[in-house]
Amino acid sequence: MEEALRRTFPLAIGVLIQMVGHGMMSTFFGVMAIENGLDTLSVGILGGIYTLGSIVAAMTASHIILRIGHVRLFALSTALLTTSVILLDVYVNVYFWAFLRFCYGFAMAATFVVGDSWFNHAAKNEFRGKVMSIYMATTYAGISLGQIFLFFVGDLGDGK
């Protein structure tokens, strides 16, 4: 068990950091879209396009892992997530944002596939449930912390 935890600790930290960002973005995106003049139908469609990107990644990420490995796909997904978020503020256009949301959805789902696969491979059968529970707890804690942080850093709450 200790060996599995040692081998997955760096990934757990990376997942935690990514999920904090995802928790913030998943909540903040709708607010950002409305503040930039997009109508609610467009915001809903962009949410659907995020899901489309997730579906494509769920179908292809395991093949990508076989070709380039867990570490490279995790790094690639992190770079794609970061780029997608940064570019949202560069140019406000529903078609451009649709492309970015597809990329963001793809990268998030690829991150989940990498995490699931990596943690699953790191644990022996007798410890797999415990290791996967640590991964899932890390994921949900990160998402929750990201949403809580919005209260302190944005116009969404009284935390300023």
KEFI-850136 format. One line per 10 residues: number of its first residue (from 1); for each residue z, y, x of C-alpha. Coordinates in nm, 2 decimals. Each point is the difference from the previous one (the first is absolute). Example, Ala and Ser with C-alpha at 12.3 -4.5 7.8 and 13.67 -1.06 7.14 Angstrom:
<rs>
1) 0.78/-0.45/1.23 ~ -0.07/0.34/0.14;
</rs>
This chain:
<rs>
1) 0.00/0.00/0.00 ~ 0.09/0.24/0.28 ~ -0.33/-0.06/0.17 ~ -0.19/0.07/-0.31 ~ 0.19/0.33/-0.06 ~ -0.05/0.10/0.37 ~ -0.38/-0.06/-0.03 ~ -0.03/0.19/-0.33 ~ 0.24/0.29/0.07 ~ -0.27/0.24/0.13;
11) -0.22/-0.08/-0.30 ~ 0.30/0.06/-0.23 ~ 0.05/0.35/0.15 ~ -0.37/0.08/-0.03 ~ 0.00/-0.12/-0.37 ~ 0.31/0.21/-0.07 ~ -0.16/0.31/0.14 ~ -0.33/-0.06/-0.18 ~ 0.17/-0.07/-0.33 ~ 0.20/0.32/0.02;
21) -0.33/0.18/0.03 ~ -0.15/-0.21/-0.28 ~ 0.29/0.07/-0.23 ~ -0.04/0.38/0.06 ~ -0.38/-0.01/-0.05 ~ 0.00/-0.23/-0.30 ~ 0.22/0.26/-0.18 ~ -0.14/0.31/0.15 ~ -0.37/-0.08/-0.04 ~ -0.01/0.07/-0.38;
31) 0.19/0.33/0.05 ~ -0.24/0.10/0.28 ~ -0.30/-0.08/-0.21 ~ 0.11/0.20/-0.30 ~ 0.10/0.29/0.22 ~ -0.35/0.00/0.15 ~ -0.16/0.03/-0.34 ~ -0.10/-0.36/-0.08 ~ 0.03/-0.10/-0.36 ~ 0.21/-0.30/-0.11;
41) -0.30/-0.22/-0.06 ~ -0.11/0.05/0.36 ~ 0.35/-0.07/0.12 ~ 0.00/-0.33/-0.20 ~ -0.34/-0.10/0.14 ~ 0.12/0.07/0.35 ~ 0.29/-0.23/-0.06 ~ -0.24/-0.27/-0.11 ~ -0.21/0.05/0.31 ~ 0.32/-0.05/0.21;
51) 0.04/-0.33/-0.18 ~ -0.36/-0.09/0.07 ~ 0.05/0.05/0.37 ~ 0.31/-0.22/-0.03 ~ -0.20/-0.28/-0.16 ~ -0.27/0.02/0.26 ~ 0.26/-0.02/0.28 ~ 0.18/-0.29/-0.17 ~ -0.33/-0.19/0.00 ~ -0.10/0.08/0.36;
61) 0.32/0.07/0.21 ~ 0.07/-0.36/0.09 ~ -0.36/-0.03/0.14 ~ 0.05/0.32/0.20 ~ 0.33/-0.14/0.14 ~ -0.18/-0.31/0.12 ~ -0.25/0.22/0.18 ~ 0.22/0.27/0.15 ~ 0.36/-0.11/-0.04 ~ 0.31/0.12/-0.17;
71) 0.09/0.28/0.24 ~ -0.35/0.16/0.00 ~ -0.04/-0.01/-0.38 ~ 0.35/0.15/-0.04 ~ -0.09/0.28/0.25 ~ -0.34/0.05/-0.17 ~ 0.17/0.01/-0.35 ~ 0.25/0.25/0.13 ~ -0.27/0.22/0.14 ~ -0.20/-0.02/-0.32;
81) 0.30/0.09/-0.21 ~ 0.08/0.30/0.22 ~ -0.35/0.12/0.00 ~ -0.04/-0.04/-0.38 ~ 0.32/0.21/-0.06 ~ -0.09/0.27/0.24 ~ -0.35/0.04/-0.13 ~ 0.12/0.05/-0.36 ~ 0.11/0.35/0.09 ~ -0.32/0.08/0.19;
91) -0.25/0.00/-0.28 ~ 0.08/-0.01/-0.37 ~ -0.29/-0.19/-0.17 ~ 0.04/-0.28/-0.25 ~ -0.27/-0.22/0.17 ~ 0.14/0.06/0.35 ~ 0.35/-0.08/-0.13 ~ -0.14/-0.31/-0.17 ~ -0.12/-0.12/0.34 ~ 0.34/0.08/0.16;
101) 0.19/-0.17/-0.28 ~ -0.21/-0.32/0.04 ~ 0.07/0.01/0.37 ~ 0.37/0.06/-0.06 ~ 0.01/-0.29/-0.25 ~ -0.18/-0.23/0.24 ~ 0.23/0.09/0.29 ~ 0.32/-0.05/-0.21 ~ -0.11/-0.34/-0.12 ~ -0.11/-0.10/0.35;
111) 0.34/0.10/0.12 ~ 0.17/-0.22/-0.26 ~ -0.23/-0.29/0.10 ~ 0.09/0.05/0.37 ~ 0.37/0.02/-0.08 ~ 0.00/-0.30/-0.22 ~ -0.20/-0.21/0.24 ~ 0.19/0.11/0.31 ~ 0.34/-0.05/-0.14 ~ -0.11/-0.33/-0.16;
121) -0.13/-0.13/0.34 ~ 0.30/0.11/0.19 ~ 0.25/-0.21/-0.20 ~ 0.06/-0.37/0.00 ~ 0.00/-0.16/-0.35 ~ 0.38/-0.01/-0.02 ~ 0.03/0.38/0.06 ~ -0.32/0.12/-0.16 ~ 0.17/0.12/-0.32 ~ 0.26/0.20/0.19;
131) -0.26/0.16/0.23 ~ -0.22/0.09/-0.30 ~ 0.29/0.14/-0.19 ~ 0.07/0.23/0.30 ~ -0.36/0.11/0.00 ~ 0.00/0.07/-0.38 ~ 0.33/0.18/0.02 ~ -0.14/0.22/0.28 ~ -0.31/0.07/-0.20 ~ 0.19/0.11/-0.32;
141) 0.26/0.19/0.20 ~ -0.28/0.20/0.17 ~ -0.18/0.08/-0.32 ~ 0.33/0.11/-0.17 ~ 0.10/0.21/0.30 ~ -0.34/0.17/0.00 ~ 0.04/0.10/-0.37 ~ 0.35/0.12/0.07 ~ -0.12/0.21/0.29 ~ -0.24/0.19/-0.22;
151) 0.31/0.16/-0.17 ~ 0.10/0.15/0.33 ~ -0.34/0.10/0.15 ~ -0.21/0.13/-0.29 ~ -0.02/0.21/-0.31 ~ 0.07/-0.31/-0.21 ~ 0.37/0.04/0.00 ~ 0.29/0.24/0.07 ~ 0.07/-0.14/0.34 ~ -0.14/0.30/0.19;
</rs>
